[in-house]
Amino acid sequence: MQRTPSPTPDSSGVIAAPDTLPRPRQTSAPLYRTGDLTYGREAVLRDLQSVFIVDLSYFKAAVLPPFPDKADIKLIRSSLTSSKTLTPAGRWAAFDVDPKSAPRNEDAVFRGLGSVFEDIVKVVQTSVGHPTLQLELNPSVAPQSERSNSSRPDGYLRLVKKKSVSSTPDLRKDSWDDIAVSFEFKKGATTDARVDNDKKIIWSLHHVMRSDPCRRATFGITIENTQTRLWFTCRSMTLVSRPFDFTKDIENVIHVFCCLAFAPDHELGWDPTIERVLVKDVKDGEDEIQYQITIGDNVYQTLATISDFGAEAMRGRGTRVFKAYELSHPDKHIVIKDAWRDSDRKREDQILSDILHDIWEQDGDEAVVAARKYFLTVLNAEDVKIHGCTDDTEQLLRGAALPDTMLLYNISPDRVPSQLSHTSSIGNLPQFPFRRVIAAPGSGKIHHKQHFRLVFDELGEPIFKLNNLRDVSQTLDRAVKGLRYLHKAGWVHRDISSANVLRYGDRGLIMDLEYAKKMDSSDLSHDVRTGTLDFMACEVEAQKYLFISQRLELPDDEAMPALTLVARPPFHANPLHDLESSWWILMWVLHYHVDGDTRESPPKQEATYLEYFPGLPLALGGRSRLGSLSTQLDPNALSKSFYRAAVLTDHMRESLYNAYRAAEANPLGVAFLTPYLTSSTDFSNKLANWKSIPLVPLSDIKKLGEI
């Protein structure tokens, strides 16, 4: 293969701050999505890595629902002593010895918590009213779930008035959709016992948040012997309290159970603006679960979940996308996006408005009209409010500032999930077409998030779902043209991927503008932290310019014999990075698919695919993909009918490579606009008039044993 000369090797040693380096999200890996519980738990811990330890006093004041107004802990304790729930010595009668010393098995020992909870509720409900939750201790039965989940929590507090609905209800089982607080118990207090409880409780918290669109937060409780810790998770953080002894700290137990048992649904993490409903499927007449979502004065009902993989990560945007309709206009199908953005970021519709304003300032009304056709049309937008208050993670903590005393608690498993976690049982190709990345651990700073919803007019198909090569090229061409408007107005998208470019009719639409940023912005608080690994530009992953030549300079003092290297300019995302992401989309399409007519795959296609898309970033020891920009494509690694497309894609690679070299020719600064516009125009020319070739994923061919 012919090789274009590589850029001068980096010798500056300058890299971005550690918390800007991305790492792969294990919950994007195919093995996680198979439902393998052992792998799933490890993947969640690997993504989360650490949680925050807070004082019990903070957890009680800011995290737990408020203590019931009409309840009095001293009176409750007195009543429990009178009823002999508490012994004269001030110990729970159900726990006359510590669990580790009890001769009974673990399940039998902790069954005593049931009587403790019931007796507390019995006393309190005379003044407060009926409880919201009841305690279930049935560790041998896995609760029902829409998502595959075989885990069996040792106990849980569930809603008395259930919110769950099911087309195939099993009256013997509760549903995860009704569980507010998950429990894990151990008789022993060893490190192994604690670590096992950590792993299981975090999985339960994770499962609630990933599987239930109606949740904003959820709680957990772990006990090792007598040591009790309280857990909480939302889209910004996972917190765990310092431990207390549940056999001695009687008033803390009363406080915790009262706060939880009598709290209203929204204080327990449920979202009252979205309701689960059971509807008849119009095609087969079967019952199916959908959701009614209130946005402002409008009520919408979902028809299908388009995407929910954004909800897999415990910390993050929690993005879900639904196909839906407004109840007052059932024939008009729309798209609802439900997500959590960083509280100091603008909403996507507001960012689009800013972009269009900058296009207008630069090129006038006609340019705005032309640019609009490359972006989604927003029909409705709202920051979610719960009982009149903004729904954000700060509000979930009742506005309390995070304490200075909180510490990071490492929960990452000792065993790293396989480096081949992007492979599947049918071969080395991912079943999931792209892998998200998340921020590497940094200073431990928490970014509060704000809940919002958008309603879009266009119901399009993302590129990764397209099954015709000409549709791919046309759609990507439109996106490249749309990006030119965005870039010329001084913005960068920063997350172009096969999921963020849609085909709608014959249009190509750019979506997911949440990470779009003005290039001249001085705000570094949200510099590149996330993206889609397979489509990330090489420089963005490395967080430095890779094509700038190092130049030696004479020192000012001629008596000094040493020469000095000119410092590299600080790294910022620029339009060439978005353009490179577009090129990686083409590379992914060509190498991940075969001709649907011939269904033939060359022997080295799979190996070539893995070379281009290894799934392991630099931050975890992966190799740079920079060589792919300087190396000619091998058309023989692709279906024969892809030959012309491969040659054109290689021409785009060469154009992009030359643009980088031209933009970074001056070691004192990067001048990208002219090289970018030249290369972007080359892309549009090369993407025109591609043949209509049906596409079939290589993994589908492997499933059927055709290769």
N, C-alpha and C positions, 0 to 999 in steps of 0.2 A: 504494500500500500504506500502511496505517496504521502509524505508528511510535510506540512508547512512548518517553517522554523518556529520553535517554541519561544515564548516570551522569555526575557531575561529572568533567571531565577531570583526570587526574593532574598534579600540579605539584610533587610532593615530590622527584622525581628518585631515589627510593630503589628499588634493585632488588636481587635476590639476588646472591650471589657467582656469578661467571661459570661455575663448574663445576657449577652446578645447572640451567643453561639447556639444554633439550634441543635436539637437532638431528636431522634425519631420517636414518634408516639407509639408505644407498644400496643395500645388499644386500637391502632389502625392495622395491626398485623392480621393476616388471615387466620392464624391459629386461635387468636382471641375470639374471632367471630364464629368459630366452630362450636363454641360452648364448652370447651375443655376447661373445667373448673380450676384445676391446678395451675395451668398456664395463665388463665384469666386473672387469678389472684396475684400471681407474680407480675403480670403485665401492669396491673393497676398500681401495685406498690412501686414498680420501676418508674412509672410515669410520675407518680406523686412524690416519691423520694423522701419527703419530710412533711411533718405536720407541726403545728405550733402548740406548745404547752403553755397554758394560762393558769393562773391561780384559781382555785375553786371559788373564791369570792367574786372574781370577775365573771366566771361562767354563770354563777347564780344571778348576778346583777344584770348582765348584758346579753347572755345567750339563751338561757332558759326563758320560757314564757313567764309573765309576771305571776307572783304568788297571788292566789285568790283573795280578793278584798275582805271577804267576811270570815276568812279562816284565821285561826290563831294557833301558832305552833305549840305554845305552852299548854293551852287547853286540850289540843289534840293529844299531846304526850300524856297528859293527866288521864284522859279517857282511855288511852291504850294501856296504861298501867292498871286502871280499874278493871278493864276487860281481860287482863292477864296476857295481852299480846306482848307486853313488856314485863319482864320479871322485876321484882323489887330491887334487884341489883342494877337495873337499867339496861338489860340486854334483851334482844328479841328472843321470845320463848321458843320460836321455831329454830333458833340457832344457839342452843345451849352450849355447844362447843364450836370452835373454829371449823370451817369446812374441811381443812386439811387433816383434822384430827377425827372427823366423823367416820364411823365404820361403814356407812352406806355409800353407794356409788354417787357419782357427780349429779346425775339427773335427780335422784331422790333427795340429795342434800339441798339443792337449790330450789326444789319445789316449795320449800318453806317461804320463799319470796312471795309466792302467790297469796298465802294467808296474810303476810305482812301488808301487801298492797291492798287486798280486799278490806282488811280491818281499818286501814287509814281512810280509804274511800268511804266506808260505812260511817265513820265518824264525821267526815267533812261534808258529805252530801246533805246532811240535815240542815246545814246553814248555807251551803253554796249551790246546791242543786245536783242534778244528775251528772256523772262524769262523761267526758268525751271519749275516753279510752278505757280498755280493759286489758288485763295482762293474760297472755297465753304462754304456757310452758309446755311445749310439745316438740322436743328436739329430734324426734324420729321422723317427722313429717316435713317435707319441703313445701312451702307455700306456693300457690299457683302464681304463674307469671306469663305475660304475653311473650317475654323474651326467655330463651332457654336459660334455666338456672336451677341446678340441682342442689344448691346449698340449703342447709337446714339450720337456721339460727337456734340457739339454745332457748330463746324466748323472745317475746316482742310485745309491745303495747300497740294494739290495733284499735281502729275506730269502732265504737259501738254502733253508730249508724254508718254502715259501709258505703263507700263510694264506688267500689268495684262493680263491674258488670262483666258478664262472660257469655259467650255463645254456647259454651260447653261447661257449665258450672259443676264443680265437684263440692258438694255440701260438706264433705269431710275435711276440706282444706280451706284455710284462709287464703287471702290474696295479698301479694306484696303491695298492691295498690292501696291497701288499707293500713299498712304498717307505718306507724309514726316513729317508733323507737325500737331498734334492734338490740338484743342482748347476747353476750357470750360469757360463759362461766368456766372457771377452772378451780378445782379443789386446791391445787398447789399454787405456790407463788414464785416458781422458778422463772428464770429468764426465758426458757423455752415455752413455758405456759403463757407468759405475757406476749411473746412474739407471735404465738399461734392465735391468741385472742385478737391481737392487732390486725393480723392478716385477715381473719374472718370478719371482724366488725367493719373494717374498711371496705371489704368486698360487699357487705350488705349495704353500707352507705352508698357505695358506687352503684350498685344495682338499682336501688330506689331512684337515684338521680338520672340514670341512663334510660330506664325503662318507662318512667312515668312522666309524661309531659305536664302533668298537673302539679309537679313539685318544684318548689323554690329552695327547699332545704330539708334536712332530715337529721335525726338524732340517734345516738347509740349509747350503750352502757356496757362496760366490761368489768368483770370481777375475777381477781386471782386470789384465792383464799378469802381474805376479808378486804383486800385493797380494791377500791372501786374508783373507776375513772369514767367521766362523762365525755361524750363525743358529739361533735356537730360538724356538718359540712354544708357548704353552699358553693356557688360558682366562683368565689374568690379564694376560699380557704377551707382547710380542715383544722379544727381545734380539738384539743384534748385537755381535760382538766388535770391538775395535780391530784394524786389519789387521796382518798379518805377511807377510813375503816367503817364499813357499813354496820358492823356489830357494836360499835362504840359511839360513833357520831350519829346518834339517833335523830337529832333535829335536822341534820343534813338530809337524811333519808326521807323524813317527813316532807321537808321543803321540796326535794326533787320530785317525789311522787305527786305531791299536790300541784306543783307547777305544770307537770305534764298531763296528769289525769283530767284536770278540769279546764285545760286551755281550749280556746276556740280553734277551729281547723287552721285558719291562716297563721296563727301563732305557732302551729306545729309544722309549718312548712308548705301547706297546700295553697294553691293559687285559686281564689274564688272566681277569677275571670275566665277560667277554662274548665269545662265540665265533660266528663266521659259519658257517652251515650251509646246505646245499642240500636243499630239500624239494620234494615234489610238491604242486602246487596242487590242492586237492580239486575245483575246478570244471572245469578243463581238462586236468589231468594233466601240465601242463608243470612243469619244474623252476623254482624261484624261490629267491632268497636270503632267508633269515630269520636270526634270532639267538637263541642260547641265553644267558640271563642268569641268573647266580647271585646271589641276594639272601639272605644268611644261609644257612640250611640248605635253602632252596628253590631249585629250578631252573625257570625259565620259558622258554617258547619263543614268539617273536613270530609273529603272523599277518599283521600289516600295520603300516606306519608311518603313524600318525595325523597327526603333525606333526613336521617337522624344521627349520622355518624359523628357529628359535632358534639353530641351529648355524651359520647363515650368517656371523654376526659373529665375527671372530677373537678379540676380547675380549668376554666376556659369559658368560651362563649356559649357553650351548651346549645348550639344552633340546631333547630329543627325547621324543616320546610314542609308545608302541607299543600296539597291540591285541595281547593275548597270552593264554596260558593256562599254568597250572602243569602240569608234566609228569605229576604224580600225579593231576591233576584235569582231563583234556583237554576235558571238556564245559562247564567253567565259564570263560567269557571275562572277562578283567579288563583293566585299563589300567596300564601301567608308565610312569612319568615318570622320565627320566634327566637330571640337570642338575647344574650347579655353582653354589652360592650363595656369597655373600661369607662368609668364614670366621667373621666375628663376628656373623653372622645366625643365627637359629634356623631349623630345618627347617620346612617347611610344616605338617607334622602337629603339630609342637610349638607353632607359632603358633596353629593351630586349637584346640589344647588350652587355651592361654592365653585365647583369646577365649571359649570355652565356660565356663571357670572364672570369668571376669569376668561373664558373663551369669548364672551361678549365684549369684555373690555379690550381684548386684543384684536378681534376680527369682526365684531359686530353681530347683528341679528341673524344674518343669513348663515353664519358659521354655527350659531347656537341651534338653529333649526336643523342644519345638516348633522350636527353632532348628536342631537337627541335620539336619532334613530339607531344609535349604537349602544344605548343604555336602556335599562328597564324603566317602564312607566310606573311611578308610584301612585296608587289610588288612595291609600290611607296610611297613616303613620302615627304611632303613639308610643310615648313612654308609659309603661304599665303603672297603674296606680292601684293600691290595695287599701280599701277603706279610706280613700282620700289622700293617702301618703304615697310618695314615689317608691316604687318597688326596686330597691337597690340593696346590695349586700351590707351597706352601712346601716340601713334601716332594720335589716334583720338582726343587727346587734343593738337595736333600739337607740342608734345614734351614738353609742359609747365609743370613745377612742380606744384603739387597741393599746393594751398596756405595755409600758416600757420593759416590764419584767418578763415578757413572754420569751420563750426559748424555742429554737428549732430542735425537733425530735426526729432523728433519722429512722425511717421505717423501711428503707430499701432492702429487698431480700438479698441474702448472701449469694444465692444462685442467680446468675444473669440469664434471662431468657435467651434461647439460642440465637447466635448471630445470623442463623438462617431463618429467623422468625417470619420472613416474608415469603417463605416457601410453603408449599402445601403438600398434601398426601398424594397428589397426582403429578407431582413434579416440581420444578423450581420456578414456576410462574405464579404470581400473586392472584388470588381470586378477587381481591379488592383492588381496584385499578389505580389507586394512588395512596401515598403514605403521608399523613400529616406529620409535622414536627412541632415541638413545644420548646419553650425556653429552657435553657440549662439553669440549674440552681444558681442563684446569685446572692444578693445581700439579704434575702429573706423579706424584702419589702412586699407588702400586700397591695394589689391594685383593686380597689373596690369596683364592682360592676353594677351596671344599671340595666334593668329589664326593658326590652322594647319589642314592638312588633311592626312589621311593614306588610302592606298588601300590594302586590304587583299585578299588573294587567296581563302580562305575557306569560303563558305557560309553555316554556321551551324545553328542549332536550339538551343536556350538557354534551360536550364533545365526546366524553368517554362512553356515551350510550349510542352514538351514531354508528350506523352499520353500512355506510357507503363512503368510499374515499373521496369522491367528488364533494359530497356534503361536508366532509371534514375540511377540505381545502377552501371551499366557499365560505364556510363559517369562520374559519381562522383568518381569511383575507379580510372579512368585514371587521373582525375584532382588531386586527392590525391597523386598519384605517381609523377605527374609533380611538385606538390608543394614540394615534398621531394628534388628534384634537386635544386629548388629555395632556399629552407630553408638551405640545407647543404652548399650552396654557400654563406650563410650569409645574405639572403634577406628575407623580409616579404612582402606579397601581400597587406594586409590591407583592401581589399574590396571584399572578396569572397562572391558571392551571386548567386541566381538562374538565374540572368541575365548575369553573368560574367563567367559562365561555359557553353561551347557549346558542342553539339554532332555533329560530322562531320563523316559520315560513322559509323565506330565502334570506332572512336577516341573520347576522351574527351579533349577539348582544353580550356586553361586558357586565358582569355582576360582581357582587361582594366587594364593595368599595370601602369597607371599614378600615382597611390598612392603607388606603390611598393617602398621600402626603404631599404637600408642596415642597418642591426641591429646595427652595430658599428658606425653609422653616428652620429656626434655630432651636426648636423644641426637640431635645434628645431623649425625653422621658419615655417615648414609645418608638425608639429606633427598632430596626428589624429584629424581631424576636420569634416570628412564626412564619409559616408558609407551608408549601407542599413540596416535600423533599425531592420528588422525582423531577419537578419542573423548576427548581430553584437555580438561579444563575450562579455560576461558579464563584464569582466575586462576592455575591451576597452570602453564600455559605461560608466563604473564607473571611468575610468582613474586611477585605482589603483589596486594593487595586492590584491586578495580577499582570498587567501589560505595561506598566510604567518602567522604563529603563532606569537603572541606577546610574547617576552621573557623579563623577569625582570633581570636587571643587578645591582650588587652592585656598589655604587659610588667609585671613586678612593680614596676619602677621607673617611676612615672608621668611622670618627667621625660624618659623615652625616648620619642621620637615614633613610632618604627617599630612596626608590628604584626608578630607572628610567627605562623607556621603551626604548628598542632599536629602533632607527628610521627605518622606512621602506626604502628600496632602491627606487630611482626614477623610475617611471613607464615608460616602453617602450613596444611597441608591439613585440610579439615573435611568433614563429611558432605554438604554441598551440592555439593562437587566430585564425589563419587561419583554423586550424583543427576544432576548435569549430564551426566556420562559416559553414564548410562543414556538420557538424552534424545538425546544424539548418536547412540547406537545406533539409536534409532527413526528419526532423521533420515536416517541412512545407509541403513537398510532401505527407506524410502519413496522415496528419490531414486536409489538404485542399482538398483531393480527396477521392472518393469512387471507389469501384470496378465497372468498366464500364459494366460488364456482369450482376451483380445482381442489381446494382444501388440502393443499400440499405445503409442507414446511421444510425448508432446506435444513440439512443436518446441524448446521451451526447457528441457527436462528435463536434458539433458546440461550445458548452461551453468550451470544452477542447481546441479547437483551439484558442479561445479568451484568454484562460488562458496562453497559450504558446506565443501567438502573440498579446499582448494587444494594441500595436500601440502607446503607450505613454511612452517616455523615462524618466529616472530618473530626468533629468534636469527640467522636467515639472511636477514632482510629481508622476511619474509612479513608480511601484514597481520593484524591482530587479527580474530578471529571474534566479538568481543564484540557487534557490531551485530546478529548473528543472534539474540541473546537479547532484543533490544529491538525487533525487526522482525517483523511478522506474516508467517506462512507464506503462500505463494501456492499454493493447491490446483490452480490451472490449469497448474502446472508438473509435475503428477503424473498418473498414470493416473486416469481418471474414477472408477473404482471405489474409489480411495484417498481420495475426498473426505472421508468421515466420519472416517477415520483421521487425515487431515491436520488437520482442525479440532480433534480431540481432542489431537493432538500440539501444536498451537498453544496450546491451553488449558494444557497442561503447561508450555510455554515461559513463558507469562505467569505461572503460579504460581511457577515457579523464579525468574524475574526479580524478582517481588515478594518472594520469600523472601530473595534476596540483599540487596535494598534494606533490608528489615527487619533482617536480621542485622547489617548494616554501617551502621546509622543513626547509631550513636554513634561519632564519630571516634576515641574513646579506646580502643575495644575492639570485638571481634566477639562477638555473642551469637546463635549460630546454631541452638541446639537446638530452640526452639519454632518458628521459621520453617521449619526443615528438616522437622520432624514434620508440620507442616501441609501442606507441599508434597509430601512423600512420600506422605501419605494421598491427596492429590489425584491423584497419579500412579496409585496403585492403583485408584482409582475410575474414572479415565479409561481404564485399560487393560483393564477388564472388558468381556466380551461383544463382542469385535470379530468382524467377518464372516470367514468362511473364503474367502480369495482366494488362488489359486495365484500364486507369485512366480517370475519369471524374471529373471535379471540382465540389465541393459540391454546389457552387453557381449556377451552371447550373441545378443541380437537383432541387434546390429551385425555380428557375425561372419557371420550368415546373410543379411545384406544386406536385412533386413526394414524397416530405416529408413535 
